[in-house]
Structure formats: C-alpha cells, structure tokens
Amino acid sequence: MFEVPPWEAGAEIIEFKPVNASGNAVAGAKKQKKKKPKKKKAAAEEANPKVNKTPGNFSYRQGGGPLAPPPESSDDDDDEDDGIRAMRKVKAGRIEKQRPPAQATKGGKKELKLKPELAQAAVEAMEATSSTTPAANSLASKLQSELLGGRFRYINEQLYSVPSRKAEALFRQDSSAFEAYHAGYRQQVEKWPTNPLNRIIKTIKKVPKTAIIGDFGCGEGKLAQSVPNKVYSMDLVAARSDIIACNITNTPLQAQSLDVAVYCLSLMGTDLNEFFLEANRVLKLHGNVYIAEIQSRFEDVREFVRCLSACGFDLVKKDVAVNYFYFFQFKKMRHVPKTTKLKAFSLKPCLYRKR
C-alpha cells in the first residue's frame, strides 16, 4: 500500500530538470567530454633530452640557428639521423647513388681498385676469350652454316632457271660450286620428314639383281652404294671416281643398255624433254623409269604425264598422296628418236627460303 506521510513531517523540495523549448522531456544538459590526461612533464623531458631546464620553472628548447651551440650526439645518433635522411630522400623521390671510392694514380687520373678475386676472374675470362671456346665454335659454325645456305640457295636457283647446258658451264667455271651445292643440299635433307632416295633404294632392291640401273643426276652416288645391281651414276660433276661426269641430256651410255632409269630430285632445268629423250635412247623397250620429286613443283600432274607420253613413256603407277613428295613409275613403250622436235617443258622451281 502507498502511504502519504503527514504534512507535519515536512516536505522535501523536488527540483525537476528543465524541459527544452520543443516540449520534449530530453535533458538539455550536454554531456561533458572527457579530457585526455596531460602528459607528465617528467616523461616529456625524458623523451626529449634537448629540452634544457634552468633553475626555476623556466625551460627552453635548444635552437638550430647560426649561433646555436653544436649538438652533443653519439655515433648511434648519427647513424639514426643518416637513416632518417635517407628515408626522406627516398620518399621525396631523390635517390643519390654512392660512387665507389677511387684512388689517384701517379698521373693524376683516378683508377678503380678491384678486389683480388675480381681481378683474377677478369684475367681468366680474358684468357678464355683469347682461346678457342665452345661458344666461339658455335658462333663460327652458325656463320659458316648461314654462308653455306646462302650460296646453296643461289646455285639452286640458277639450276632451276637455266637449261642443262648452262648449268654444266656454271660448274665448269667454278669447281667449288658443286661441293657447296651438295653441302647445302645435305642441310635441307635433314629438315625433310623423309628422304625420297630411301624409298627409291627400296624399290630398286625389288627388281632383279641382273637389272642395269642408270642414276641420272646421282649427286654423291648413294644409290650405287646401297643396291647390289650394276649402277651407272651420272652427274655434271663427279664426286667420286666411279661417277660419270656428263650432261644427263647427252650421256656416254650405249643405246638400249639400261633396264631402269632413276631421277631422284634431279629434274632441274628448263629442258626436261631432252632429259627423257635421252632416257628413251638408253633404255630397253619396256624399261622402267622411277621419278621422285617435290610435291610443290607440280602445277598439273596430268600435263606432266602427257609430256612423258610424248617422249615414249606410259604411266604405270603414281603416288601423290605422300606429303612433300610425289613418286612415279613409267614404262618405255616405244622408241622416240632424239631428233624428234618436242615442246620444251619443265617443273616449277623449288626455291628454298632462308630460315
């Protein structure tokens, strides 16, 4: 129960908080902000030793003017100040490079002093450079390969763009051109997916061992060294003593003396009609002709077959599905005299690019 005290006991004066103008019963008094405690002077003096005190309550900070006494600093303080200055330079974007100490020589010029181990390494490097090194051999080999490749491409272009007689004159005037050409040719063979001569060799091994072979444009005469048959190797220049040096449009072979004629990447020149008229002369009736050539040289295979038909040869087999090379087998079906006037024909030149 709530009991009201008697009036005689007296009454306490209750003071209500004032109400703001808007009528809300929100206290008008603002909360007082807490003041941060002040740092003790003693701690500040310990943190900043440069603040000097005089007797009494007066203190002063040492200035940095021209008349100010030199600051008392230790080696540690100097190192710390250098580090701060360096940080400020980096922050401001100014970085100063320190130059190595130099020593003056007798002539007044400055000379950099190398450490003994660096000097020894420099001497060894100079000696290694002066002598023949694998790197030097590699560079010399690369330059030699580029020069050889350039000369090969030049000779190769000449052989494809002139008649066989002019090609013969080219090798006669420059005896080293043949070796340079075949050295570059060997480099090209290494880049091919396969060597077509290997397939020709397998084909010749299937014919009777008594068959006489004529290798027209034999190069280095690998076919003769790979089969048991009698092989007449012929080219413009004789790379070996068993190779006949001659123009394959006019060979010293007797008429109808061969059973097989091989042309492996040798149909160069602009007078292929004379090539196959000579083959017709030296081949026996029903003798075979095996041809291997680069695929890109053929614009129209049917036209090529018609040209050989005019020279007395009929197509027996062709393989044009092999990448990079085409293979043909023809058979001599009739005699065609060499005096027969036929239209000259050729294949597209195979010009190797610099790689």
C-alpha positions in Angstrom: 0.0 0.0 0.0 1.1 3.5 -0.7 1.1 5.7 2.4 1.2 9.5 2.3 3.3 11.0 5.0 1.7 13.5 7.3 2.2 17.2 6.5 3.7 17.9 9.8 6.6 15.7 8.9 7.6 18.3 6.4 8.1 18.1 2.7 11.1 17.9 0.5 11.6 20.2 -2.3 11.9 18.3 -5.5 13.6 20.1 -8.4 12.7 18.8 -11.9 15.0 19.1 -14.8 14.1 21.9 -17.2 12.2 20.9 -20.3 13.6 22.1 -23.7 11.7 24.6 -25.9 10.3 21.9 -28.1 8.5 20.3 -25.2 10.4 17.1 -25.3 11.4 15.8 -21.9 15.0 15.4 -23.1 17.7 16.7 -20.9 19.1 20.0 -22.1 22.3 19.5 -20.4 25.0 18.2 -22.7 27.4 15.5 -21.7 30.7 16.8 -20.8 33.6 15.5 -22.9 36.3 13.6 -21.1 39.5 15.4 -21.1 42.6 13.5 -22.1 45.1 13.3 -19.3 48.0 15.6 -19.8 51.4 14.0 -20.2 53.6 14.4 -17.4 56.4 16.9 -17.8 58.9 14.5 -16.5 58.1 12.0 -19.2 58.3 14.6 -21.9 61.6 15.8 -20.6 62.9 12.2 -20.6 61.6 11.7 -24.2 63.2 14.9 -25.4 66.6 15.4 -23.9 67.2 18.5 -25.9 64.8 20.4 -23.6 67.0 22.2 -21.1 66.0 23.4 -17.8 67.2 26.4 -15.8 66.7 27.0 -12.2 63.1 27.7 -11.5 60.2 26.8 -13.7 61.6 28.2 -16.9 62.6 25.8 -19.7 63.8 26.4 -23.2 64.4 24.2 -26.3 67.8 24.3 -28.0 67.5 26.2 -31.3 69.2 25.5 -34.6 70.3 28.9 -35.5 73.8 30.0 -36.6 74.7 30.9 -33.0 73.4 27.7 -31.5 76.0 25.5 -29.9 76.9 22.3 -31.6 74.6 19.4 -30.6 76.1 16.7 -28.5 75.4 13.4 -30.4 76.8 9.9 -30.3 77.7 7.6 -33.2 74.4 5.8 -32.8 72.5 9.1 -33.1 74.5 10.0 -36.3 73.6 6.6 -37.8 70.0 7.1 -36.9 69.9 10.6 -38.4 71.5 9.3 -41.7 68.9 6.6 -41.9 66.1 9.2 -41.4 67.6 11.5 -44.1 67.9 8.6 -46.5 64.2 7.7 -45.9 63.2 11.3 -46.5 65.2 11.3 -49.8 63.5 8.1 -51.0 60.1 9.4 -50.0 60.7 12.7 -51.9 61.9 10.7 -55.0 65.5 11.7 -54.8 67.9 8.8 -54.6 71.6 9.5 -54.7 73.9 6.8 -55.9 77.1 6.4 -54.0 80.2 6.2 -56.1 82.9 3.7 -55.3 86.0 5.1 -53.8 88.6 5.9 -56.4 92.4 6.1 -56.0 94.5 8.6 -57.8 97.4 7.3 -59.8 100.7 8.9 -60.4 99.4 10.7 -63.5 96.6 12.3 -61.5 94.0 10.1 -63.1 91.5 8.1 -61.0 91.7 4.4 -61.0 89.2 1.9 -59.7 90.7 -0.6 -57.3 89.4 -4.1 -57.8 89.3 -6.8 -55.3 91.9 -9.6 -55.8 89.2 -12.2 -56.6 87.6 -10.0 -59.1 90.9 -9.3 -60.8 91.7 -13.0 -61.0 88.2 -13.7 -62.5 88.8 -10.9 -65.1 92.2 -12.5 -66.1 90.6 -15.9 -66.5 87.8 -14.5 -68.7 90.3 -12.8 -71.0 92.3 -16.0 -71.3 89.2 -18.0 -72.1 88.1 -15.5 -74.8 91.5 -15.4 -76.4 91.5 -19.2 -76.8 89.0 -21.3 -78.8 85.9 -21.9 -76.7 82.7 -23.9 -77.5 80.8 -20.7 -77.7 83.2 -19.3 -80.3 83.0 -22.6 -82.2 79.2 -22.5 -82.1 79.2 -18.9 -83.4 81.7 -19.7 -86.2 79.6 -22.8 -87.1 76.4 -20.7 -87.3 78.0 -18.1 -89.5 79.5 -20.8 -91.8 76.1 -22.5 -92.0 74.4 -19.2 -93.0 77.0 -18.5 -95.7 76.8 -22.1 -97.0 73.0 -21.9 -97.0 73.1 -18.6 -98.9 75.4 -20.0 -101.6 73.3 -23.1 -101.9 70.1 -21.1 -102.5 71.8 -19.0 -105.2 73.2 -22.1 -107.1 69.9 -23.9 -106.6 68.0 -21.0 -108.2 70.4 -21.0 -111.2 70.0 -24.7 -111.8 66.2 -24.4 -111.9 66.0 -21.4 -114.2 68.5 -22.3 -117.0 68.9 -25.2 -119.5 71.2 -28.0 -118.5 74.0 -26.8 -120.8 74.2 -23.5 -118.9 74.2 -25.4 -115.6 77.1 -27.5 -116.9 79.0 -24.4 -117.8 78.3 -23.0 -114.3 80.0 -25.9 -112.6 82.8 -25.9 -115.1 83.7 -22.3 -114.3 83.5 -22.8 -110.6 84.8 -26.1 -109.4 83.8 -25.4 -105.7 80.2 -24.7 -106.6 79.2 -28.4 -106.8 80.5 -29.2 -103.4 78.9 -26.1 -101.9 75.6 -27.0 -103.5 75.6 -30.5 -102.2 76.7 -29.4 -98.7 73.7 -27.1 -98.6 71.6 -29.9 -100.0 72.5 -32.2 -97.1 71.4 -29.5 -94.7 68.0 -29.4 -96.5 67.6 -33.1 -96.4 68.0 -33.1 -92.6 64.9 -30.8 -92.4 62.7 -33.1 -94.5 60.3 -35.5 -92.9 61.8 -38.3 -95.1 64.4 -38.8 -97.7 62.9 -39.9 -101.0 66.1 -41.6 -102.1 65.5 -44.2 -99.3 62.2 -45.2 -101.0 63.9 -45.4 -104.4 66.5 -47.7 -102.9 63.8 -50.0 -101.5 62.1 -50.1 -104.9 65.4 -50.9 -106.8 66.1 -53.7 -104.3 62.9 -55.4 -105.5 64.0 -55.6 -109.2 66.2 -58.5 -110.4 69.8 -58.2 -109.4 70.8 -58.5 -113.0 68.9 -55.3 -114.0 71.3 -52.5 -115.0 70.4 -49.2 -113.4 71.1 -45.6 -114.6 71.1 -43.0 -111.9 70.6 -39.6 -113.7 71.7 -36.7 -111.5 73.1 -39.0 -108.8 74.8 -36.3 -106.7 77.1 -38.2 -104.3 76.1 -41.6 -105.8 74.4 -43.1 -102.7 72.2 -45.3 -104.8 75.1 -47.2 -106.3 76.5 -47.9 -102.8 73.1 -49.2 -101.5 72.0 -51.8 -104.0 73.7 -54.9 -105.4 72.9 -54.0 -109.1 75.2 -52.5 -111.6 74.6 -48.8 -111.4 75.8 -46.1 -113.8 76.0 -42.9 -111.6 75.9 -39.7 -113.7 76.0 -36.0 -112.8 77.5 -32.8 -114.0 80.5 -33.2 -111.6 82.0 -36.4 -110.4 82.1 -36.5 -106.6 83.8 -39.9 -106.8 85.9 -41.9 -109.2 83.0 -44.3 -110.1 80.7 -41.4 -111.1 80.5 -40.3 -114.7 80.8 -36.6 -115.2 78.4 -35.7 -118.0 75.3 -33.8 -119.0 72.4 -36.1 -118.5 70.8 -35.0 -121.7 73.8 -36.5 -123.5 75.4 -39.5 -121.7 78.1 -41.8 -123.0 75.9 -44.9 -122.5 75.1 -47.1 -125.4 71.6 -47.2 -126.8 69.2 -49.6 -125.1 71.7 -50.6 -122.4 69.7 -49.9 -119.3 66.8 -51.7 -117.6 65.9 -48.9 -115.2 66.4 -45.1 -115.2 66.2 -43.2 -111.9 65.5 -39.5 -111.5 65.5 -38.6 -107.8 65.2 -34.9 -107.3 67.2 -34.3 -110.5 64.6 -32.9 -112.9 66.2 -29.5 -112.8 66.5 -27.1 -115.7 64.1 -25.9 -118.4 64.6 -28.6 -121.0 63.2 -31.8 -119.4 62.1 -33.0 -122.9 65.8 -33.6 -123.7 66.2 -35.5 -120.4 63.6 -38.1 -121.3 64.5 -38.3 -124.9 68.0 -39.4 -123.7 66.3 -41.8 -121.3 64.3 -43.3 -124.2 67.5 -43.8 -126.2 69.5 -45.7 -123.4 66.5 -47.7 -122.1 65.5 -51.1 -123.3 61.9 -51.5 -124.6 59.6 -51.9 -121.5 62.3 -50.5 -119.3 61.1 -48.6 -116.2 61.6 -45.0 -115.2 61.3 -44.1 -111.4 60.9 -40.5 -110.5 60.8 -38.8 -107.1 60.1 -35.1 -106.9 59.0 -32.4 -104.5 55.2 -32.0 -104.5 55.1 -28.2 -104.8 56.8 -28.4 -108.2 53.8 -29.8 -109.9 51.1 -27.4 -111.2 49.3 -30.1 -113.2 50.2 -33.8 -112.8 48.2 -34.8 -115.9 50.2 -32.3 -118.1 53.4 -33.9 -116.8 52.2 -37.4 -117.7 51.3 -36.2 -121.2 54.8 -34.7 -121.7 56.4 -38.0 -120.8 54.0 -39.8 -123.1 55.2 -37.7 -125.9 58.7 -39.0 -125.1 57.6 -42.6 -125.4 56.7 -43.4 -121.8 53.4 -44.6 -120.3 52.4 -44.1 -116.7 52.4 -47.3 -114.6 51.9 -46.0 -111.1 51.9 -42.7 -109.3 51.8 -41.9 -105.6 50.7 -38.3 -105.0 49.2 -38.9 -101.5 52.6 -38.8 -99.8 53.3 -35.5 -98.0 56.0 -33.3 -99.5 57.0 -35.8 -102.4 55.4 -37.4 -105.4 56.6 -40.8 -106.8 56.0 -42.0 -110.4 56.7 -45.2 -112.4 56.7 -45.0 -116.1 57.5 -47.7 -118.7 59.1 -47.2 -122.1 56.5 -48.4 -124.7 58.0 -47.1 -128.0 61.2 -45.7 -129.4 61.3 -42.0 -129.9 64.4 -40.6 -131.8 66.4 -37.8 -130.1 66.0 -35.7 -133.2 62.2 -35.5 -132.6 61.2 -31.9 -132.1 59.1 -31.7 -128.9 57.9 -28.7 -126.9 60.2 -27.9 -124.0 58.7 -28.4 -120.6 59.8 -28.0 -117.0 58.5 -28.2 -113.5 58.2 -25.2 -111.1 61.5 -24.3 -109.4 61.9 -25.3 -105.8 63.4 -22.2 -104.2 64.4 -22.7 -100.6 63.8 -19.7 -98.2 66.2 -18.5 -95.6 65.2 -20.0 -92.1 
